[in-house]
Amino acid sequence: MQKIKLIPALFLLIGGYSCSGPLDAGKVNLENWKSDRDGCKGLRMQELEEFQAVKNTFLGADNQALIKTFGRPDRVELVDKSQSFFFYFIEPSGDCEGLETEKEPLRVLFRMNAISKVSEVTITTLNP
């Protein structure tokens, strides 16, 4: 009888971990972040200092939790079968209408490992 009662509890426990919720982003204004697609409005630049303060708290988070927190990434790059990157532009990217960029824009890179967990968070102008 005890084993029968444990099975539903086990499914609830596993189900609770598989559905990721939004992450705690500290004082980062997530509404501004999400509405500033490709960094075109400059709103993400206003959040840079707050983001730098909490960026390492995202290590180990899964890709779905990132999307729920920061919105859909501006770009996703698959490097090989074992890693990918989520790009969120801080400065306007080349995809902003009416803006021409002479240099690579500042961006946040979330490096995802083979099991879609964040293994590195970098703020850079370099491509991976």
C-alpha positions in Angstrom: 0.0 0.0 0.0 2.8 2.4 0.8 4.3 2.1 -2.7 1.1 3.0 -4.3 0.9 6.3 -2.3 4.5 7.2 -3.2 4.0 7.0 -7.0 1.7 10.0 -7.3 3.9 12.0 -5.0 6.9 11.1 -7.1 5.2 12.3 -10.3 4.2 15.6 -8.6 7.8 16.1 -7.5 9.3 15.4 -10.9 6.6 17.5 -12.6 7.3 20.5 -10.3 11.0 20.5 -11.3 10.4 20.1 -15.0 8.3 23.2 -15.3 10.6 26.2 -14.8 9.3 29.5 -13.6 10.8 33.0 -14.0 14.1 33.6 -12.3 14.8 36.3 -9.7 16.5 39.1 -11.7 17.0 41.4 -8.7 16.3 45.1 -9.6 16.4 44.5 -13.4 13.3 46.0 -15.0 12.2 43.0 -16.9 9.3 44.8 -18.7 11.9 47.2 -20.2 14.2 44.3 -21.0 11.5 42.3 -22.8 10.2 45.3 -24.8 13.7 46.3 -26.0 14.1 43.7 -28.8 17.6 43.7 -30.3 18.5 46.6 -27.9 16.9 49.1 -30.4 15.3 51.3 -27.8 18.3 51.6 -25.4 16.2 50.3 -22.5 18.5 47.4 -21.7 21.5 49.7 -21.5 19.7 51.4 -18.5 19.5 47.9 -16.8 23.2 47.0 -17.4 24.5 47.9 -13.9 21.6 46.0 -12.2 22.2 43.0 -14.5 25.9 42.9 -13.8 25.1 42.7 -10.1 23.0 39.5 -10.5 24.3 37.8 -13.7 26.1 35.0 -11.9 22.8 34.0 -10.1 21.6 32.6 -13.5 24.3 29.9 -13.6 22.6 26.5 -13.6 19.2 27.9 -14.8 17.6 26.1 -17.7 16.8 27.7 -21.1 13.0 27.8 -20.4 13.5 29.7 -17.2 15.7 32.3 -19.1 13.0 32.7 -21.7 10.3 33.2 -19.0 12.5 35.8 -17.3 14.0 37.8 -20.2 11.8 36.9 -23.1 12.7 35.2 -26.3 16.5 35.7 -27.1 17.4 38.1 -29.8 19.5 35.3 -31.4 20.3 31.7 -30.6 23.5 30.2 -31.9 24.2 26.5 -31.9 27.9 26.0 -31.7 28.0 22.2 -31.7 25.9 19.4 -30.2 27.1 20.2 -26.7 26.6 23.9 -26.4 24.5 26.9 -27.6 24.3 30.6 -26.9 21.4 32.9 -26.1 22.1 36.5 -27.2 20.4 39.5 -25.7 21.7 42.8 -27.2 22.3 45.7 -24.8 23.3 48.1 -27.5 21.4 48.3 -30.8 22.1 45.4 -33.1 22.3 45.4 -36.9 18.7 44.3 -37.0 17.4 47.7 -35.6 15.6 49.6 -38.4 17.2 52.8 -39.4 20.4 52.3 -37.4 23.7 51.4 -38.9 26.3 50.0 -36.5 30.1 50.4 -37.2 31.1 48.2 -34.3 29.9 45.0 -32.7 27.1 45.9 -30.2 27.4 45.0 -26.5 25.4 41.9 -25.7 24.7 39.4 -22.9 25.7 35.8 -23.8 24.2 32.9 -22.0 26.3 29.8 -22.8 24.1 26.7 -22.5 25.6 23.3 -22.0 24.3 20.0 -23.6 21.5 19.7 -21.1 20.3 23.3 -21.7 21.6 24.7 -18.4 23.5 28.0 -18.2 27.2 27.4 -17.8 28.4 31.0 -18.3 27.0 34.5 -18.5 29.2 37.1 -20.3 28.7 40.7 -21.2 30.8 41.3 -24.3 31.0 42.7 -27.8 32.7 39.5 -29.0 31.0 36.7 -30.8 31.4 33.2 -29.3 
